[in-house]
Amino acid sequence: MPQSEKLAPVAAVLSAISCMACCLPLGFAAAAGTAGLSLVLEPIQPYLMAASGALLVFGGWRLYTRGRSCQRRSRASIAVFWTCAALVALQMAAPQLVANLVAGSFNHQVPNGQPRLTNMDLAALRADFNRAADRARLIVLLSPT
């Protein structure tokens, strides 16, 4: 595999990672660290998106311009490139949809042995919280995930 063909999938993967890092950093840290990373990266989100686009353009250019080489492109390189390009395009077009897919928000079934999930009544919580204004109050929210 020529050197230029090896760079295209690497550029595509880096593009997908940099695009996803601005909105949904997958597995970089625990939940608190991920939230912190998301807050840190939010101001530079447009630059990360631009970097993703530039890396995809570079990867496509390196993959599809052979120059004087007569070697064929491997199917794996092409598949990795276009998969990453599709992920970046989907993330740019519908970031909340991608976040819901990754988080599993479309699966509303409760695992066996776990009580049914309920919606919080925020008005009742606010009223109870305000009624206890003369005492110390602590609210703990636990997620089943």
Buried (B, 14 or more C-beta within 10 A) or exposed (E): EEEBBEBBBBBBBBBBBBBBBBBBBEEEEEEEEBEEBBEEBEEEBEEBBEBBBEBBEBBBEBBEEBEEEEEEBBEEBBEBBEBBBEBBBBBBEEBEEBBEEEEEEEEEEEEEEEEEEEEEEEEEEEEEEEEEEEEEEEEEEEEEE
